[in-house]
Amino acid sequence: MIYNTYCKEAHMKIRLPRRALAIGSALALTFGLAACSGGDSEGGGAGDAIVAETAFNLKTIDPHRQFEFTGSTIDNAIYQTALEFEDGDLTKPTDGLCSYEMSDNDKKMTLTLKQKDAKFSNGDPVTVDDIVFSFKRLQGIEGNPSFFLDGVTVKKVDDETIELISKNPNPALPYILPNSSIGIVNAKVVKENEGTTDENDGAEQFLNQNSQGSGPYKVETYDADSKVVLTANEHYNGPAPKFSKVVLRNVSAETQVTDIQSGQADVSFDLSSDQVETLDKNAVQISSLPSTRSIYIFNNTDEEIGGPTADPNFRKAVASALDYEKILDLAGENGQRMASPVPNEFNGAVPKDQAPDRDLDRAKKLLDKAGYDGEAVPFHYASDQAVNGMDIAQLAQTIQAQLKEAGIKLSLKPAPSATQLDGFRAAEQPMGIGTWGADYPDPSNYNVFVPGGSVAERVNWAEGDNPEIDKLAAAATKAEGDDRGPAYAELFQATTETGIWVPLVQPVSTVVVSNRIESYVSNADVTFDFAKAE
């Protein structure tokens, strides 16, 4: 969506969320490099290596299995995709390895091989057969990202053309294909190393140690617990990276503060707004803008489980009792209010100026209507989770204190992330804090929040429970072109008005970069583009 090039003379705070078909803000911000002076050759990566640090969320770098932040960060540097978002502009997909055309009914996408000079890291050319194999492998091995191509038939037409045929209209497909989980692999080599297009695939370990992409880098060493090292792909058909090596280290946020400040690291991904405030702003550059994460309160609709949360008046009282501005302070600079679960920059988002304000008198009247008598409501949250630096435990305590002012009593139920998530997925929690990150930049990705959706099921909200919202969901699904945004906004506004979801905040995503890096790109599509750093 927004493209940001950084120079150490321009301490702009920037970074954006994953996409929007209609973004009202500026679509491109470029910071000139004319005033940049030469960087110190010492520091994190001394010379031609760049050192980045993050607390690893990494299970694999097999592109068709990875579905975590660290794996995506690595695979963005290793693999090319059929389509891409040019300069991070998520308002529209553009040509990648292929150009594309959608049929009038959005059921058929035609891909035409465009980058005929693209080569894998061993020098083999990228072919239509590689693309077809990659798509079918993603589908067949049934890893976490397999759903991206659910209901899609992949067909090779000729040596330059592929057809993707969907059972139902699929206008989101162009926005899905740029995802690094749909990276194109060298079919011949992967097949030689137990790669298949079904559940018998055994190439994951091979791909972890021997990447098979055509992007600017290839894997040199892989250790999911400590460090991943990338080296430049000499056969890459784009500009050669200025840094021929990338060292990505598994480091806690506390250590990242020390390392980025001392010059032991060049890039830090995980610092909270409070930690960023401790840094010497003359020694680092900061990119910070709203992330694509949504943080919300959920209320169970089953009275046997949720008690008062099943009552619409109670839920609306919760929404009226919250002090959103104080909650926003916890997110740090550039955090945003939300009027629905959809990030503000996305097509289909409800404008944030329609988000509710605090009204304690209204909250108390609604509680009277609900017949709420002050019983404690269990409030579940992950005790060990921070979302883009926003501490969920602190947020829970803040919410408890704010609701108490309206007469609502919460009984805090902290638990480790995995335990809390299991209980939420089992639809056994009355009330709590949920988070959602976009899988791909299209409003249809948020259908999980409408009755019968996978997240709605966690609060026992089934299709048919709200016929009016069911009608709006059907209308949004059928909408085409420019009508999709307003149709989805109407749907999500109605969904939010039920109080089952109470959107809280869209937190910031911050990347801190040492002044050794003279210019860099950080945007909605790629948090930090190693290949474009100088």
Disulfide bonds with the S-S distance in Angstrom:
Cys7-Cys36 2.00
